[in-house]
Amino acid sequence: MKLAGTGMLASAITPVFGADGEQDKRTKARTKEKSPDSFGIGIAGYTFFQLPLEKAIEIMIKVGVTNLSLKDNYLPMNSNQEKITSVMEAFKVARINVYTLGVIYMKSEQAVDQAFEYARMAGVKMIVGAPDYNLIPLVEKKVKEYDMKIAIHNHGPDNPLFPNATDIWNNIKDMDPRMGICLDIGHTTRDGQDPCIDAERYAKRIFDIHIKDVTLATKDGKTIEMGRGIINIPEFVSSLRKIKYAGMCSLEYEKDMKDPALLQAGIAESIGYFKGVMAF
């Protein structure tokens, strides 16, 4: 009876292992067949606004992200070429690609001139910016002069300047095609808009994306680890694939910004979640 019982147990277990094996094969086959996404992962520099440069680099290395949208806390707008070269070299040594600068606010003609010259000295070909409405024609002129893109950033219900992608689009749709949008999906959601709809509607002018998750679809919504909030990240990734988006998705993590350990943990969880979504 003991032997019979053992045999019955074995026969019961075998199909389970077999099923797991088949499932594993199907998962591997699906992963193998999946084409790599055309968009990359980065970090938006405001994430590190409260930390020294060395700590920001350390965290990026630890979480395995090598693309950065550089904020001016590490590279002041009035920096000379020597200062700019020094800071850019620090990231280069760490094998971090500074692919754009921003968000850069432009509230005067002088600020517009300064922003484009600043980007030229840094050697980037795109600015993430927020120019005042009356300065948009001058920005377009500079875009043509410097052969440089600008991705105008939406700021949600907190700021009357470009609260959403539709507002940006309405101001640039008839302008040079290098005038585009940096779609912040957190602010978009907090403004009551759908980031999936905006990504698909304005696809040809989406040059950069700030990814995050938020707690509420209202002004009171706060940043939270990706996957724990209300934004449907898998659906958003599907939208990016649908429009064949080929830019960066940079995490802007606005929680625990003064605590390096908690900040790193939140970034790691968020990036891990986003990579997990991209794997399917």
ABEGO torsion letter per residue (X at the ends): XAAAAAAAAAAAAAAAAAAAAAAAAAAAAAAAABBBBABBBBBBAAAAAABBAAAAAAAAAAAGBABBBBBAAABBAABBAAAAAAAAAAAAAAGBBBABBOBBBBABAAAAAAAAAAAAAAGBABBBBBBBAAAAAAAAAAAAAAGBBBBBBBAEAABABGABAAAAAAAAAABBAABBBBBBAAAAAAAGBBAAAAAAAAAAABABBBBBBBABABAABBBBBBGABABBAAAAAAAAAAAGBABBBBBBBABGAABAAAAAAAAAAAAAAAAAAAAX
